[in-house]
């Protein structure tokens, strides 16, 4: 299945666009997604933390991703 990923902040800068598409198996998890993204975009592996939101909720590594889910990468945030 092909999943559309929304990108923000540094993740958008690394990929060079606001969205990207990733091909995953039907039983893919957030961990599978992150692994594939780090293969496709090695610079993402350098980030200290990277959260994933599925359908507007933070997801852990075991969360299943289904076709049609809204998926976003949430980069590390700094500030004061």
C-alpha positions in Angstrom: 0.0 0.0 0.0 1.1 3.6 -0.6 0.9 5.9 2.3 1.0 9.7 2.0 3.1 11.3 4.7 2.7 15.0 5.8 6.1 16.6 6.6 6.8 19.5 8.9 9.8 21.5 10.0 13.2 19.9 9.5 11.6 16.7 8.0 10.2 18.9 5.2 13.6 20.5 4.7 15.3 17.1 4.6 12.9 15.6 2.1 12.5 18.8 0.1 8.7 18.9 0.0 5.6 19.1 2.2 4.6 15.4 1.5 6.2 12.2 0.5 4.8 8.8 -0.4 6.0 5.5 1.1 5.2 2.0 0.0 4.5 -0.4 2.9 3.0 -3.9 3.4 -0.6 -4.2 4.4 0.3 -5.1 8.0 2.9 -2.3 8.4 3.5 -0.5 11.8 4.8 2.9 12.6 8.2 1.2 13.2 8.1 -0.2 9.7 7.3 3.3 8.3 10.2 4.9 10.2 12.6 2.2 9.0 11.6 2.7 5.4 11.7 6.5 5.7 15.3 6.3 7.1 16.3 4.1 4.2 14.7 6.5 1.6 15.9 9.6 3.4 19.1 8.8 5.4 19.3 12.3 6.9 16.1 11.5 8.9 18.2 9.0 10.9 20.3 11.9 12.3 17.3 13.4 14.1 17.4 12.9 17.9 13.7 12.1 18.0 10.9 11.8 15.5 7.3 11.3 16.4 4.6 10.0 14.1 0.9 11.0 14.2 -1.7 8.7 12.7 -5.1 10.2 12.2 -4.2 13.3 14.4 -3.0 11.2 17.4 0.5 10.4 18.4 1.3 6.8 17.6 3.8 4.3 19.1 6.0 2.0 17.1 3.4 -0.9 17.3 0.5 1.2 15.8 -0.8 -0.3 12.6 -1.0 1.9 9.6 -3.9 1.3 7.2 -4.6 2.5 3.7 -6.2 5.9 3.9 -4.8 6.9 7.3 -3.6 10.4 7.7 0.1 10.2 8.7 2.4 13.0 9.7 6.0 13.2 10.9 6.5 15.4 13.9 10.1 16.6 14.1 12.0 17.5 17.3 11.1 20.9 18.6 13.4 23.4 20.3 12.7 26.7 21.8 12.2 28.4 25.1 
